[in-house]
């Protein structure tokens, strides 16, 4: 497989006079001007940033057919496992801890939807907690190895999945909103299918975080070109409020995402290493076993992982204390 989509070159743009450009209305706040920020090798789209709320977005937005090419089969991993066995075990352990947080206050049998459920790692742990679990995905390849207890629908948009009004007690959209070409439409649809007082849990990379501002175009969580949008904290808050959600709590620490983001972003600053090389190395499937790294590169990446992760955990905890973690998730209540 061609690894270009994992190793795409991203460069900062310094427009003459720091000029603004006209865009369609911002999905979060409706502003119609933005500042070019990053270019992406091989794409005609740039990342531009809304001058009002700080929402980053690809401009112009790629077509649906072009977006589909960003997700080859290898992106999802083989037979439901995406990473090397030890890393996969850690991912599932964190998912179990994560599920206990998500079901807090939910009665047995509560109906929960995971949007972009992928391999169903989260759905399995939610089912273990006694919940009725549902998932929606746009790609059948993504759900290989998913838990059979989950009812999963395949649909290109949430609005095409066919859920009735007021159907769910909780909806989870965990690091998926940034992949969607119409995030406001999705949040509106979530509001429709949640019962009055139902709970939404939404998580995204924090484009306004210390980690993002330090790493700039080397930031691992840019994940270009798959991330079509890049949410600042003000942008995410604005979007949820506009769609009639009450914001209940914000959380700024993720053991699964934040520490690794520090390590991989640091490695991305070295031009002698492939972009996101550690992430590629830890892959289980076709991608991870065919990347042609030298022995010295593999050793360097693994040593950085082993030595860097403890430091990165400390940095992530400090950022969370200041409410500026590399990722953010918000718990909100649907107001009818």
N, C-alpha and C positions, 0 to 999 in steps of 0.2 A: 504493500500500500504506500502511496505517496503521503509523506508526513507533513506536507506543506501547510495544511490547515492547522496543525499543532505548532508549527514552527514559523508561522507567517511573520514577516517583518513589519513592525509598527514603528512609526516615526512621529515625533512631535511636529506640529505645524506652527510656524510663526507668521501669520498673515501680515502683509504690509499695513502698518498703522493699526494692527490689532483689529481689523475690520470685522463688522458683523455682517451676516448674510440673512436673507429672508428664508423662512421655513414654513411648512404647514403648522397649524396651531399645535403647540407643545401638548403632549398627551397628559401631562400632570397639571399645568397651570394655564394653558391657552396662549402663552406668549408666542409671537411670530418672528422672533429674531434670535440668532444663535451665533456662537463664535467657533470657527473651525479649530480643532484641537489635535487630532491624530489622523495620519494617513495610514492606509493598509496596503501592503504589497499585493498586487494582483487583483485589487478591487477598485471599482470606480467610485465607491462610496467612501466618505471620510466620517470620522466621529466629530460631531459638532455638539456644543454645550449651550443649552438654553440660558440666555442672559439673566432671566428672572429667578428660576428655581434651581438651576444647576443640573438639570437632567441632561445626560449625554445620550446621543442617538446616532445611528447610521443615517447619513444623508448623501444622496437620496436613498430611500429604503429599498433594499434588494427585493426582487420579485419572489413569489412563492416558490417557483421552480429553482431559482438560484439559492434560496435559503435551504431547500431540500438537499442540495449538494454539500452543505456544510456538515451533514450527519451521515457519513458512511457507516456501514454495518459495524466496523471495528470500533467506532466511537462508543458503542454500548457494551463491548466485551463479549466473551463467549459464554454461552449457556448460563446466563444470569450472574456471572462473576466478572467484574471489570478489572480487578487488580490482582497482583501476586497474592498467594494464600495468606501470608501474615498480615499484609495491609488490608486485604478483604475482611479478615477476621476482626481487625480493629474497627473498620468501617461499620460492620454489623453490631459490634459492641456499643459504639457510639449511637447507632440508630436505636438500639434498645433503650438507652438512657434518654434519648430524644423523645421516644414514644411515651415514656412515663410523664414527661413534661406536657406533651400534647393532650393526654387523656385526663389531666388533672381537672377534676370537677365534672367530667363527663360520666353520665350514668351508664351502667351495663346495657349493651344493645344500641347505644347511640349510633346514628348513621353518619359516617365520616367519608368525605371525598378527598382524595389526593390527586391534584392536577399535575400532569406530567409525572406519573407514578413510576415510570421507567421499569426497572427490574423488580419492583415491588418490595424492596428491602424494608421500607417504612410500613407498608401495608401488612407484612407478615407480623411485625412486632405489635401493630395496632390490633390485629386479629387476636393475638395472644392475650391482649388486655380485655377481650370480651366485647369488642366493638363490631358493628356491621360495616365492613370496609368496601369502598368503591374506589375505582381509579379511572382516569381518562388519559389517553396517550394519542399522539398524532401518528405514530409509526409502530407498526406491528413488530418490527425488529427489536424495539426497545423493551418489549414485555416478555421476551424469551426467558424462561425460568421463573416467571412470576408465581406467587402463591395462589393455588387454586381456590382458596377461600375468598379471594377478592373478585368482585364483579368489575371487570375492566372493559371499558368501551373505547373503540378507536374512532377518533373524530379529528378533523383538521383544526376545528375551533371548538371551544367549550359550548358555544351556542348551538352547535350541530350534534351534540351528544344526546340531546332529547330528554334532559331531566325536567321534571315538573316543578312548578312554583313551590317554595317553602319546603323543600324535600329533605335538606340536610341539616343536621345539628352543628356540624363543623366542616369547614372547607380549609384545606391546607394547600398552599402553593409555595413550595420550598425550592428556592433557586431555580425557578421556571419563568417567572414574570419577565425577566430580562431577555429571555429567548423569544418572546412573542412580539409579532409585528403590530398588534393592537392591544396594548395593556389596559387601556381604559375600557374598551369593550369587554374584556375578560373580567375586570373587577365589577362592572355593571351586571354581568351575567351571574357572577358569584352572589351578588346581592339578591338577585331574583330567586335563586335556588336555595338560599339559606332561609330557614324559618325566622320569624321575628325574634330578635335577641340571639340568633345563632352567631357562632364565633368563626372569625377568619384569622388564620395564622399565615402571614406572608413574610418570606425571607428573600433578601437580595444582597449582592455585594454592595458595599457602601462606597460609592464613588467619591464622597466627600471625606473619607477616612484619612487618618494619618498615614496608613499604609499606602493608599492610593496616591496621595500627594507626594510621598517620599519616592515611590517607585516610578511614578509618571508612566511613560510608555512601556516600561518593563514590568508593569504590574501584572501578576499572574491572573488575577480575577477579571482583567479586561476580556479575556477569552474571545478575542476577535477571530473570525467574524461572527461567531455563534451568538454572542451577546449583542442583540440589536439595540438595547437600551441600557443605560448606566445610571442607576438611581442614587442621587444624593439623598440625605435624610429629609431636607425640606421638600424635595420632589415627591418622595413616597408618602409623606404625611399629607401633602396637598392632594394627591391622587385619591387617597382613601377618603378623605373628608369630602371631596367633591362628589364621590360616589355614595355618600350617605352612610359612612361608617364612623362609629365613635371609637377613638383610639384609647385602648385600655392600658397597654404597657409596651415598652420598648426593651429589647435585649441586644447586647452588643458583643457577646462572646459565643464563639462556636469552636469547639475543640476540633471538629472535623475540617473546617475550612481556614480559620484565621492563622494558626501557626504555620501550616504548610504554605500559605500565601506569602509570609515573610521569607521563608527559605527559598522558594522558587523564584520570587521576585528578586532576591539578592543574587541568585545564580544567573538570572536573566541579564543582569548588569555586566556580566563578563561576556565579552564578544567572542571569546575563544570557546564558549559552550553553546550548544544549540538552544534556541528559545524553548522554554518549558521542557527541557531535556529530562529532568528528574521525573516529572509527571509521566513522560513517555516511557522511561525506564521501569517505572512501577506498574505499568499496564500488564495485564495477564495475557490478553489475546494476541491476535495477529500483529497488531501494532507493536506491542512491547517486546515481542521476540524476534522482530525483523529489523528493528532500528540498528543501523550499523555503527555503534559506538565503539571506540577503541577501548582496550582494557584500562588504560589510564583515565579516560573520561568516565567510564563506569565507576572506577574506584573513587574518583574525585566527587562524583555525584552522590554516591552512597555515604561517603564520609561526611559530606555536607549535610545530608539528611540526619545521620546519627548524632552529629555534634551540634547541628543547628537547631533541631527541634526543641530541646529544652530551653534554649535562649528565646526561641520564637514563642513558646508558651508563655514565658514571662512577659514579653513585649505585648502579647495579645491580652493578657490579664490587665496590664497597665492601661492599654487603650480602652478596654471595657470599663475600667473604673472611671475614666474620663468620658464615658459614653460616646466613644468614637471608634468602635471596633471596625475591622475590615469587612465584616458583614453585619447586617442588622436584620432582626425579625421583629415584627409588630403583631401584637394580638389586638384585634378590633371586633366590635360588636355591630351587627347589622341593625340599623335604625329603619323601621318601616313607616 
